[in-house]
Amino acid sequence: MADVGGDLAGSFRFADREIRGATERKNFAREVFALGKSGLAKIDNQRIIVGVNEQRIPGSHFAERSGYRSREEMEAAERFTLAPFAQKSGDSRGRKHSESPHAYRTEFQRDRARIIHSRAFRRLEYKTQVFLNGTGDHLRTRLTHSIEVASISRTIARALSLNEDLAEAIALAHDLGHSPFGHSGEEMLAECMRNHGGFDHNRQSLRVVELLENAYPNFAGLNLTFEVREGLRKHQAFYDPPTPAEEKYHSPSLEAQIANLTDEITYYSHDLDDAVDFEILSTAQLEQNAVWQKSHRAVLARYPDAREPELHKLIIRDIIDVQVQDVVATSAQSIMGAAVQGADEVRKQEAPLIRYSDDLLEANRELRRFLYQNVYYHPRVAEVNRQACEMLRRVFEAYILHPDRLGEGATKRIDKEGLHRTVCDYIAGMTDRYLIEEHTRIAAQLAAVHPNRQGD
């Protein structure tokens, strides 16, 4: 286990005691809210929900209901249970296209459901994370990676009294725009689009939720809230406000910052896990890395008889635990140091408040270098990816020459989006499997037309 600073841990426990005392006094709601403002108080959610229920006024929107909680009650509970600097669903800046609120789901809960039910989300099951999809039953895909990012995001958000639903929705959507064949496929698609606006999977995720998904008759895209779309713009220097009259700002919500950092935590640890399973990392190589060494020693101290294959699973679990605890403790200190009292104050900060400690930041930089040197460019990974990316290039070029090969929905966008962007959108949405099948079909058609022609 990571060692969380004693002073900070003590302040958490102190806040717990104070809040329990507040629940026993008449000024329950006001005192709990004031304590929440004082910092990162861990609030007893169940007591607060009971307190909200007890304060319902007959005839109001808090009136007792049978069998379910209304959206208004859930929003009220957020105001009691979440920190002042959390992004409350009741304070959302809304959607591009106006919609009536749901009876018993908050806005961010609706966003999460729309993402999970989207076609783009389902296709992540057959998109490569690092190792080509289909090469191993237990290797991560884009789908399992996204679910793991969402799980860790909820853990960190809960520990910091932030909005779990928002953090989870952003995490689930963050790779919707990823190309087939992992980062190698992204690089090839960017090369194909070099003179036509480029390609970046983060921007593509926004295109998916704002344009390419078509599940609703009255608008294109999923019409997600501003806060979820804001969280997908994680590599922009400034974040565009919903209206031109509002001031631009430097940082997204804390929930968006969590999803961004958790993406790193997840692929650092799980790419290591998959590489060990795929047998491309030796024990000697692993022991060269400080992050692995530290967790290896910690695991053996707790489980001296641990052996493979269980041993490396325990090490991966410890690596994640160390990372999460470090982020929670460090972020708690940076949030309190910034003295932010609202979500919009977070957005005005020059730098993210969700962060690693300096020591872990440096260790993770070294881990990233280690993964590039020993995993991502390993011959067993690189050669397979090179062949797959060559297929992607050939399919792209075939569509440019014969756009009639595109689906009907895609061809309708050519006039407005341009041929290259339309082809890019179409290929980025493909699974590994479908792109390989499409390459086979195109190659067969070319062979029929030019029987004596050799492959390019």
FENBEL-V504895 format. One record per pair of residues at least 6 apart in sequence whose ideal C-beta (glycine too) atoms are under 6 Angstrom apart, sorted by the first residue. I is the first residue (numbers start at 1). GAP is how many residues later the second one is. Records with the same first field share a line. If there is no record, write none. Layout:
# FENBEL-V504895
I->GAP, GAP
This chain:
# FENBEL-V504895
2->320, 323, 324
4->321, 325
5->324
8->321, 324
12->30
15->26
16->26
18->17
19->16, 24, 25
22->9, 10
23->24
28->23
35->6
36->47, 48
37->47
39->297
40->120, 292
43->38
45->36
48->32, 33
49->28
52->24, 25
56->6
61->11
68->36
70->34
71->31, 33, 35
74->32
75->14, 15
78->10
82->79
83->78
84->257
85->255, 261
86->76, 77
87->76, 79, 140, 166, 168, 256
89->17, 18, 19
92->15, 133, 135
93->133, 149
95->128, 130
97->122, 126
102->8
107->118
108->57, 58, 61
109->56
111->58, 113, 114, 117
112->56, 57
114->108
115->6, 57, 58
118->95
120->56, 88
123->308
124->18, 19, 22
125->16, 18
126->7, 305, 306, 307
127->15, 53, 304
128->53, 54, 304
129->11, 12, 13, 16
130->52, 141
131->8, 143, 147
132->252
133->8, 299
139->135
140->130, 134
142->33, 36
146->26, 29
148->118
149->22, 113, 114, 117
150->18, 21, 22
152->110
153->14, 15, 18, 105, 106, 109
154->10, 14
156->102, 172
157->7, 10, 101
158->6
159->169
162->92, 93
163->92
166->61, 89
167->88, 91, 92
169->59
170->58, 61, 86, 89
171->88
176->29, 32
177->24, 27, 28, 31
178->23
179->6, 7, 10, 249
180->250, 252, 255
181->207, 208
184->201, 205
185->204, 207
186->15
188->201, 204, 205
189->10
190->8, 9
192->204
193->6, 231
196->224
199->225
202->32, 33
204->224
205->27
206->26
209->12, 13, 15
210->11
211->9, 10
213->8, 9
226->16
227->26
230->9, 22
231->21, 25, 28
233->6
234->26
238->10
239->10, 13
249->98, 99
250->100
251->96, 98, 101
253->90
254->92, 100
257->95, 97
258->96
261->93
265->58
268->99
269->47, 50, 51
271->100
273->43
275->6, 100
276->36
280->98, 100
285->89
286->6
287->6
289->81
290->73
291->72, 76
295->20, 23, 24
296->19
298->20
299->15, 16, 19
306->8
326->30, 31, 34
330->25, 27
331->23
334->19
335->18
338->15
340->6
391->48
395->43, 44
396->31
398->44
399->6, 24
400->23
406->20
410->12, 16
413->9
414->8
